């Protein structure tokens, strides 16, 4: 019923106008004047003023004062035998408001109002009608606020009092309606508690009495709505067609009443209810006998069971479609909430996607008369939820903007703490993702702004600051931030009756920070605090487990497990280990545990199983985890978002492969799981771009549909600007595009199944078999080095077998340190690293393959070996490993010709592409960036291109030099045979997909990895991309190292059969020498053939290695004099090679030397030993200028 019923005050109109016009403080002064009234008029006026103050401020003490005065006034009137009906009506109206739960009006806490109301009730005589009425109100208040606290016995005990009150002759018509409604409500609560149909029927009877005897009452609308709800419930329980038919008729009456009162939204709501009732009737007619089920008509926002939610979603969709667009937003919001409830229960991201689609459409047609705040906030939260499941940064950015927008629409006087907490949380998550300074400042500014508000409660402010510091700690690792969280939040837990909206997140944050402090400092007190806090959290969790979301359950289990596991590490007691195992096993077995949490739990569970020696069980857990990683990185997801998700689970596949071997599984099985879980982004793109000419010939219709779906999934997703989002115009096309991609992926799965059913295509795009893996070693063996914390292995794939060998001298912890030394300037350290790499990795593998000495015969007959390093080992030059300072052949260069591949599947897909056709693609696309905006000059970049111009005719290539801009370069790639870039490269550690080659327009339109991902050359794949720039093969951000996200792989994906690049900085001068030697060798060995690229690079590196060894004991002078000596050395070498005559591809001569010397004197931007990422390198590094060059290709 209407809990804000009008109170029939009889106050002079002039006084009413005065009260309305007075300022708040003046109104309180006026109340003081009439605090001691002397007659009925003054008493009512004082009550009226107190009530007016309450209405403005929601301060409950003024409502309590007004109620107390009204009760006293009524008692005096009854004592004098005067008519007290007017007093009674005022008193009942005030008492009714006094009993309204928090969240429906009162700002002050429920406890005080309830205690006062109880005292008032007990002060009245037992049969006093107002006592009976307020007993009813008390019961309704208690049950509405704390339904678990009111017992069936209490409700049943109230019945005789309620019935007796109805016989009291002094009750007004309005109070009699209220009493009957309360009787119906009590019976309904008993029915809900124990399923008693008797009480449900009595509730219906009470409502019928109101409808029959008080039909003109203004409460009729609500009574009828409640009545047909109850009838629907009884029809479901009993199968009664009569009840559901009556409910349908009542819906028609309600619609008429709503129409008469111009209540359009009520009409919309009744359309939904009638749709529900009609469906119930249909089911009852089909199945006369069925089990009792819960009502599918539930209060908006209530979390239902799975079947109920599904039905509610179905009916809501029907009703939403039938309601005119102009009045349907509330129904869209309700449907959205039902979908979100289903996700909360079961973690189904499909429901989140549906809800986002619904609200995106609704937002586009928003109207000032509709529930915008709820809709905008809900859309923001849904986008954040989807971000947590898929890692889509665009969703996170939009969530921030929408939640902020919703906050701006809420009046500052309204309670906003839950929304503010959510906003700060989403901002914090964004900061941890980007680690950007501007996001940190935004987080701090928002925290300062909202906590400094005078309306902000101290406890609420403390929680928000705790949140802010915790996010900052996650990024910076500054222990001071961790300590700040603990210092701020610990006092909160000493506050009695602290609201759970504060206590639960406060305990959660504190438990996490105590765990972090223990991990960092070994502080035992923090470990004890963490255990104690998780115990409290467990109680809170179990108390509300039924309504908890799957994400909340996952977070709790992980936190609880971590605390207990840390205790085990400290104590060593098997009981603690068993307890940690029990917690994480239960979480892992939860069918609703999906998304990223599933992978985190898999790692934790596998760790415990390993400790217990249960390697087979641990390997099964990680196998499922690897497969789940593919599930949460679907093709429909942006590649950059896939990269982010995968980076959070670095090393998963390597861990699984090692456990496979420990569990006694075959090397093939271990290799297959490693291949499955590495290079996921690249593999998905290679798969979708695979050559399907065979499928086109055999099954053209299937091939056509595959190509159509490929076009959708392999196209770049459009970007949504911030401005379009704020205007509400960006979401619809964006969500439409995302849905189109999701639908295409679903259909692709079906098409793939159909393809697999066709003869000859049973393995189409499926993981490779042992036969396919061994066939990949036809041109030479493949060594996949799996680096893992506990033990490292090498998988060796040959034409006839696959085996695994241990690498006992290779330890994961050493690799990063060795990589850093290799970039240093100490000559002895660099030789030391190459020797360590030989001992730990290269020599055991070469020995296992029988490559124990330098081959005899021509170089083009040497054995070839393809390296596939994993993890941080991908930063190191395996091809350069060896004892170079010894006069021996204990080096990789002296045993084999090396190439690299991200994975075997990358190699296989690359070989399946069409062969290079020189006639179709004979352009040599040559780009020289001697001068780059914002970077130092590279004099030798121009010289490098001059060398190639002389060599191109002999290779059958025509020189092409387009404008040095991104789009011009991209459009020229499709007709080129060779793309050679000489200039600066830029490697982006935080987001490797933003690494780029620097052209003239790099500041506005950079030629990035992600841009190259969008580009594909299917028909005439180019032969060679030669990236004569720095760090084109770099990927030293550990979490991305297994994905091979760099410029080399980007050009492979675009269609190039071969790519030559570098692992780190390279010297401008020696780039010319290496490029010249490579192209000359390709020319001399017969031209652009697959086998010639790695051979040419090997030849160049061997030659330059020999010269560096000759100079290894000479520390070159620093400064220009040393640099000019190198130029002289280069010129001398050229003269010796030319024997006095300039040959094709020869180096520059004395005139160039003189010109360059003059240029140095006149151009301060050119310095000796310049590197191609503008990072100055000491000249002593040039002894190793040959080391970082690598070849990737087929």
Rosetta blueprint (number, residue, H / E / L):
1 X L
2 X L
3 X L
4 X L
5 X L
6 X L
7 X L
8 X L
9 X L
10 X L
11 X L
12 X L
13 X H
14 X H
15 X H
16 X H
17 X H
18 X H
19 X H
20 X H
21 X H
22 X L
23 X L
24 X H
25 X H
26 X H
27 X H
28 X H
29 X H
30 X H
31 X H
32 X H
33 X H
34 X L
35 X L
36 X L
37 X L
38 X L
39 X L
40 X H
41 X H
42 X H
43 X H
44 X H
45 X H
46 X H
47 X H
48 X H
49 X H
50 X H
51 X H
52 X H
53 X H
54 X H
55 X H
56 X H
57 X H
58 X L
59 X L
60 X H
61 X H
62 X H
63 X H
64 X H
65 X H
66 X H
67 X H
68 X H
69 X H
70 X H
71 X H
72 X H
73 X H
74 X H
75 X H
76 X H
77 X H
78 X H
79 X H
80 X L
81 X L
82 X L
83 X L
84 X L
85 X H
86 X H
87 X H
88 X H
89 X H
90 X H
91 X H
92 X H
93 X H
94 X H
95 X H
96 X H
97 X H
98 X H
99 X L
100 X L
101 X L
102 X L
103 X L
104 X L
105 X L
106 X L
107 X L
108 X L
109 X L
110 X H
111 X H
112 X H
113 X H
114 X H
115 X H
116 X H
117 X H
118 X H
119 X H
120 X H
121 X H
122 X H
123 X L
124 X L
125 X L
126 X L
127 X L
128 X L
129 X H
130 X H
131 X H
132 X H
133 X H
134 X H
135 X H
136 X H
137 X H
138 X H
139 X H
140 X H
141 X H
142 X H
143 X H
144 X H
145 X H
146 X L
147 X L
148 X L
149 X L
150 X L
151 X L
152 X H
153 X H
154 X H
155 X H
156 X H
157 X H
158 X H
159 X H
160 X H
161 X H
162 X H
163 X H
164 X H
165 X H
166 X H
167 X L
168 X L
169 X L
170 X L
171 X L
172 X L
173 X H
174 X H
175 X H
176 X H
177 X H
178 X H
179 X H
180 X H
181 X H
182 X H
183 X H
184 X H
185 X H
186 X H
187 X H
188 X H
189 X H
190 X H
191 X H
192 X H
193 X H
194 X H
195 X L
196 X L
197 X H
198 X H
199 X H
200 X H
201 X H
202 X H
203 X H
204 X H
205 X H
206 X H
207 X H
208 X H
209 X H
210 X H
211 X H
212 X H
213 X H
214 X L
215 X L
216 X L
217 X L
218 X L
219 X L
220 X H
221 X H
222 X H
223 X H
224 X H
225 X H
226 X H
227 X H
228 X H
229 X H
230 X H
231 X H
232 X H
233 X H
234 X H
235 X H
236 X H
237 X H
238 X H
239 X L
240 X L
241 X H
242 X H
243 X H
244 X H
245 X H
246 X H
247 X H
248 X H
249 X H
250 X H
251 X H
252 X H
253 X H
254 X H
255 X H
256 X H
257 X H
258 X H
259 X H
260 X H
261 X L
262 X L
263 X L
264 X H
265 X H
266 X H
267 X H
268 X H
269 X H
270 X H
271 X H
272 X H
273 X H
274 X H
275 X H
276 X H
277 X H
278 X H
279 X H
280 X H
281 X H
282 X H
283 X H
284 X H
285 X H
286 X H
287 X L
288 X L
289 X L
290 X L
291 X L
292 X L
293 X L
294 X L
295 X L
296 X L
297 X L
298 X L
299 X L
300 X L
301 X L
302 X L
303 X L
304 X L
305 X L
306 X H
307 X H
308 X H
309 X H
310 X H
311 X H
312 X H
313 X H
314 X H
315 X H
316 X H
317 X H
318 X H
319 X H
320 X H
321 X H
322 X H
323 X L
324 X L
325 X H
326 X H
327 X H
328 X L
329 X H
330 X H
331 X H
332 X H
333 X H
334 X H
335 X H
336 X H
337 X H
338 X H
339 X H
340 X H
341 X H
342 X H
343 X H
344 X H
345 X H
346 X H
347 X L
348 X L
349 X H
350 X H
351 X H
352 X H
353 X H
354 X H
355 X H
356 X H
357 X H
358 X H
359 X H
360 X H
361 X H
362 X H
363 X H
364 X H
365 X L
366 X L
367 X L
368 X L
369 X L
370 X L
371 X L
372 X H
373 X H
374 X H
375 X H
376 X H
377 X H
378 X H
379 X H
380 X H
381 X H
382 X H
383 X H
384 X H
385 X H
386 X H
387 X H
388 X H
389 X H
390 X H
391 X L
392 X L
393 X H
394 X H
395 X H
396 X H
397 X H
398 X H
399 X H
400 X H
401 X H
402 X H
403 X H
404 X H
405 X H
406 X H
407 X H
408 X H
409 X H
410 X L
411 X L
412 X L
413 X L
414 X L
415 X L
416 X L
417 X H
418 X H
419 X H
420 X H
421 X H
422 X H
423 X H
424 X H
425 X H
426 X H
427 X H
428 X H
429 X H
430 X H
431 X H
432 X H
433 X H
434 X H
435 X L
436 X L
437 X H
438 X H
439 X H
440 X H
441 X H
442 X H
443 X H
444 X H
445 X H
446 X H
447 X H
448 X H
449 X H
450 X H
451 X H
452 X L
453 X L
454 X L
455 X L
456 X L
457 X L
458 X H
459 X H
460 X H
461 X H
462 X H
463 X H
464 X H
465 X H
466 X H
467 X H
468 X H
469 X H
470 X H
471 X H
472 X H
473 X H
474 X H
475 X H
476 X H
477 X L
478 X L
479 X H
480 X H
481 X H
482 X H
483 X H
484 X H
485 X H
486 X H
487 X H
488 X H
489 X H
490 X H
491 X H
492 X H
493 X H
494 X H
495 X L
496 X L
497 X L
498 X L
499 X L
500 X H
501 X H
502 X H
503 X H
504 X H
505 X H
506 X H
507 X H
508 X H
509 X H
510 X H
511 X H
512 X H
513 X H
514 X H
515 X H
516 X H
517 X H
518 X H
519 X H
520 X H
521 X H
522 X L
523 X L
524 X H
525 X H
526 X H
527 X H
528 X H
529 X H
530 X H
531 X H
532 X H
533 X H
534 X H
535 X H
536 X H
537 X H
538 X H
539 X H
540 X H
541 X H
542 X H
543 X H
544 X L
545 X H
546 X H
547 X H
548 X L
549 X L
550 X H
551 X H
552 X H
553 X H
554 X H
555 X H
556 X H
557 X H
558 X H
559 X H
560 X H
561 X H
562 X H
563 X H
564 X H
565 X H
566 X H
567 X H
568 X H
569 X H
570 X H
571 X H
572 X L
573 X L
574 X H
575 X H
576 X H
577 X H
578 X H
579 X H
580 X H
581 X H
582 X H
583 X H
584 X H
585 X H
586 X H
587 X H
588 X H
589 X H
590 X L
591 X L
592 X L
593 X L
594 X L
595 X L
596 X H
597 X H
598 X H
599 X H
600 X H
601 X H
602 X H
603 X H
604 X H
605 X H
606 X H
607 X H
608 X H
609 X H
610 X H
611 X H
612 X L
613 X L
614 X L
615 X H
616 X H
617 X H
618 X H
619 X H
620 X H
621 X H
622 X H
623 X H
624 X H
625 X H
626 X H
627 X H
628 X H
629 X H
630 X H
631 X H
632 X L
633 X L
634 X L
635 X L
636 X L
637 X L
638 X L
639 X H
640 X H
641 X H
642 X H
643 X H
644 X H
645 X H
646 X H
647 X H
648 X L
649 X L
650 X L
651 X L
652 X H
653 X H
654 X H
655 X H
656 X H
657 X H
658 X H
659 X H
660 X H
661 X H
662 X H
663 X L
664 X L
665 X L
666 X L
667 X H
668 X H
669 X H
670 X H
671 X H
672 X H
673 X H
674 X H
675 X H
676 X H
677 X H
678 X L
679 X L
680 X H
681 X H
682 X H
683 X H
684 X H
685 X H
686 X H
687 X H
688 X H
689 X L
690 X L
691 X L
692 X L
693 X H
694 X H
695 X H
696 X H
697 X H
698 X H
699 X L
700 X H
701 X H
702 X H
703 X H
704 X H
705 X H
706 X H
707 X H
708 X H
709 X H
710 X H
711 X H
712 X H
713 X H
714 X L
715 X L
716 X L
717 X L
718 X L
719 X L
720 X L
721 X L
722 X H
723 X H
724 X H
725 X H
726 X H
727 X L
728 X L
729 X L
730 X H
731 X H
732 X H
733 X H
734 X H
735 X H
736 X H
737 X H
738 X H
739 X H
740 X H
741 X H
742 X H
743 X H
744 X H
745 X H
746 X H
747 X H
748 X H
749 X H
750 X H
751 X H
752 X H
753 X H
754 X H
755 X H
756 X H
757 X L
758 X L
759 X L
760 X L
761 X L
762 X L
763 X L
764 X L
765 X L
766 X L
767 X L
768 X L
769 X L
770 X H
771 X H
772 X H
773 X H
774 X H
775 X H
776 X L
777 X L
778 X L
779 X L
780 X L
781 X L
782 X E
783 X E
784 X E
785 X E
786 X E
787 X L
788 X L
789 X L
790 X L
791 X L
792 X L
793 X E
794 X E
795 X E
796 X E
797 X E
798 X L
799 X L
800 X L
801 X L
802 X E
803 X E
804 X E
805 X E
806 X E
807 X L
808 X L
809 X L
810 X L
811 X L
812 X H
813 X H
814 X H
815 X H
816 X H
817 X H
818 X H
819 X H
820 X H
821 X H
822 X H
823 X L
824 X L
825 X L
826 X L
827 X H
828 X H
829 X H
830 X H
831 X H
832 X H
833 X H
834 X H
835 X H
836 X H
837 X H
838 X H
839 X H
840 X H
841 X H
842 X H
843 X H
844 X H
845 X H
846 X H
847 X H
848 X H
849 X H
850 X L
851 X L
852 X L
853 X L
854 X L
855 X L
856 X L
857 X L
858 X L
859 X H
860 X H
861 X H
862 X L
863 X L
864 X E
865 X E
866 X E
867 X E
868 X E
869 X E
870 X L
871 X H
872 X H
873 X H
874 X H
875 X H
876 X L
877 X L
878 X H
879 X H
880 X H
881 X L
882 X E
883 X L
884 X L
885 X L
886 X L
887 X L
888 X L
889 X L
890 X L
891 X E
892 X L
893 X L
894 X L
895 X L
896 X L
897 X E
898 X E
899 X E
900 X E
901 X L
902 X L
903 X L
904 X H
905 X H
906 X H
907 X H
908 X H
909 X H
910 X H
911 X H
912 X H
913 X L
914 X L
915 X L
916 X L
917 X L
918 X L
919 X L
920 X L
921 X L
922 X L
923 X E
924 X E
925 X E
926 X E
927 X E
928 X E
929 X L
930 X L
931 X L
932 X L
933 X L
934 X L
935 X L
936 X L
937 X L
938 X L
939 X H
940 X H
941 X H
942 X H
943 X H
944 X H
945 X H
946 X H
947 X H
948 X H
949 X H
950 X H
951 X H
952 X H
953 X H
954 X H
955 X H
956 X L
957 X L
958 X E
959 X E
960 X E
961 X L
962 X L
963 X L
964 X L
965 X L
966 X H
967 X H
968 X H
969 X H
970 X H
971 X H
972 X H
973 X H
974 X L
975 X L
976 X E
977 X E
978 X E
979 X E
980 X E
981 X E
982 X E
983 X L
984 X L
985 X E
986 X E
987 X L
988 X L
989 X L
990 X L
991 X L
992 X H
993 X H
994 X H
995 X L
996 X E
997 X E
998 X L
999 X L
1000 X L
1001 X L
1002 X L
1003 X L
1004 X L
1005 X L
1006 X L
1007 X E
1008 X E
1009 X H
1010 X H
1011 X H
1012 X H
1013 X H
1014 X H
1015 X L
1016 X L
1017 X L
1018 X L
1019 X L
1020 X L
1021 X L
1022 X L
1023 X L
1024 X E
1025 X E
1026 X E
1027 X E
1028 X E
1029 X L
1030 X L
1031 X L
1032 X L
1033 X L
1034 X L
1035 X L
1036 X L
1037 X L
1038 X H
1039 X H
1040 X H
1041 X H
1042 X H
1043 X H
1044 X L
1045 X L
1046 X L
1047 X H
1048 X H
1049 X H
1050 X H
1051 X H
1052 X H
1053 X H
1054 X H
1055 X L
1056 X L
1057 X L
1058 X E
1059 X E
1060 X E
1061 X E
1062 X E
1063 X L
1064 X L
1065 X L
1066 X L
1067 X E
1068 X H
1069 X H
1070 X H
1071 X H
1072 X H
1073 X H
1074 X H
1075 X H
1076 X H
1077 X H
1078 X H
1079 X H
1080 X H
1081 X H
1082 X H
1083 X H
1084 X H
1085 X L
1086 X L
1087 X L
1088 X L
1089 X L
1090 X H
1091 X H
1092 X H
1093 X H
1094 X H
1095 X H
1096 X H
1097 X H
1098 X H
1099 X H
1100 X H
1101 X H
1102 X H
1103 X H
1104 X H
1105 X H
1106 X H
1107 X H
1108 X H
1109 X H
1110 X H
1111 X L
1112 X L
1113 X L
1114 X L
1115 X L
1116 X L
1117 X L
1118 X L
1119 X L
1120 X H
1121 X H
1122 X H
1123 X H
1124 X H
1125 X H
1126 X H
1127 X H
1128 X H
1129 X H
1130 X H
1131 X H
1132 X H
1133 X H
1134 X H
1135 X H
1136 X H
1137 X H
1138 X H
1139 X L
1140 X L
1141 X L
1142 X L
1143 X L
1144 X L
1145 X L
1146 X L
1147 X L
1148 X L
1149 X L
1150 X H
1151 X H
1152 X H
1153 X H
1154 X H
1155 X H
1156 X H
1157 X H
1158 X H
1159 X H
1160 X H
1161 X H
1162 X H
1163 X L
1164 X L
1165 X L
1166 X L
1167 X L
1168 X L
1169 X L
1170 X L
1171 X E
1172 X L
1173 X L
1174 X L
1175 X L
1176 X L
1177 X L
1178 X L
1179 X H
1180 X H
1181 X H
1182 X H
1183 X H
1184 X H
1185 X L
1186 X L
1187 X L
1188 X L
1189 X E
1190 X E
1191 X E
1192 X E
1193 X E
1194 X L
